[in-house]
């Protein structure tokens, strides 16, 4: 159905449901504890990305609305969240 702001949860796309699912992101900025650096070399095409494996994941919260879902849609969606 709706592919704008589509989420993929455990390989299942929100657009694959029969009901319409609206996904809204909250306007918040979370900065990780360390930065990823981009190392470029003059005269050579490409770049090396160096990242810190000990950096925490950036958490994002979403507001998800199911529009006129059937019981099957509710069960299928809630099973993805468990």
Phi, psi and omega in degrees: 000255183279126180253355177285131183059038179288139174251151173241116182244115182051041177083359180256125180276142177294339178284351181277354179278152179289325178277163178276133179240121179259130180243120179243136176263148179274140180281083177225149180246125178239123180259132179288167186283344176216164185255155171266132181255146179250117182258118180250148180244127180294133177084350179247133179281142180105178181205162177248132177257124179248122181234161181264119181289343182270003180287140178289157175287150176271122181267137177235139177255147181232151170251118184246127179241128174260124183261118180049056181282152171275171177299323179296318178297317179298316180295315182296318181290317180294332177290336176289332184274350180272000000 
